[in-house]
Amino acid sequence: MAQFTTRVVLHNADWKNYEALHGYMQSAGFKRTITSDDGTTYHLPDAEYDYSGTATRAQVLEKAKAAAARTGKTYSVLVTESSGRTWSGLTKV
């Protein structure tokens, strides 16, 4: 199963727009958390999402774009496929 980190930036948006985005991204299968190898779950930074599945980078990009478009705002999206992730300073759930 592939893992992806996706960053979505809404242009000229406020927190209410991002709250809507979070719901749309969740409906598309994205999470706002990440789980370490030891099973500990952490919050991702604002506007970053985790996606795990059999999708390709292009498919994940299309899912994220569709979710972002639902906000009515212009947006930028970056999708990174991962073979492993390491982090520091993230808050535990």
N, C-alpha and C positions, 0 to 999 in steps of 0.2 A: 504494500500500500504506500503510495507517495504522500509526502507531507509538503505543504506549501505555507509560506508566510506571505500575507497580502496586506499591503498598505493602501488605504483609500483616503484621499484628501478631497474634501468638498470645498469648492471655491465660494467665497462670500457667504459662508454658512455660519450659523450660530449653534449653540449646544442642542437646541430643539431639533435641528436638522440632523445632527449626529445621533441623537437618540433614535430618530426614525431609521437612520442608516443601520444602526446596531440591530434593530428588529428585522430589517430586510436582509441583512447579511446572515443573521441566525436562520431565517426561513430558507436561505439558500444553502445551508449546511456549514456555515463558518462559525467558529467559536472565538471568544475574546480571551481565552485562556490557553495555556500550554502546560503539558504535564511532563515532568522529568522522568528519567529512567527509574528513579526510586518511588515513583507514584505520586510525588508532591505536585500539586497544581498551582500555577502562578497566573496572575493577571498580566496580559500583554500591555504594552504601552498604548495610549489612546490612538485610535484609528488604525490599529494593526489587528489582523485576524489570522487564525489558524484554520487550515482546511486539510483534512486527511481523506484520501479516497483513491479511486482508480482513474480519476480524471487526468487530463494533460494540463500543462501550463496554460495553453490557449483556452481550454474549457473552463478552467478556474478563472481566468481573466474575464471571459464572457459572463460568468455567474456574478462576479464582483461588479462589472460594469452595469449589468441589469439591475442589481440591487442599488447601486449609486444613482442610476438614472431615475429610480422611483422617488428620490428625494426632490427632484425638480431642479437640482443645482448642477452646475458644471463640476467636473471632477477630474482627478488624476488617479491612476491605479498602477501599482507595481506588484507583480507576482514573482516570487522566488521559490523555486523547487529546492527542497533540502534533502541531503543525505545524512544530515545530523545537525543539531543546533546546540549551541552553548550560550548561556546568558549569565548576567550578574545584576543584582539590584532589583529584580522584579519582586513584587509583593505577593506573598502567599495568599491563596484564596482562603 
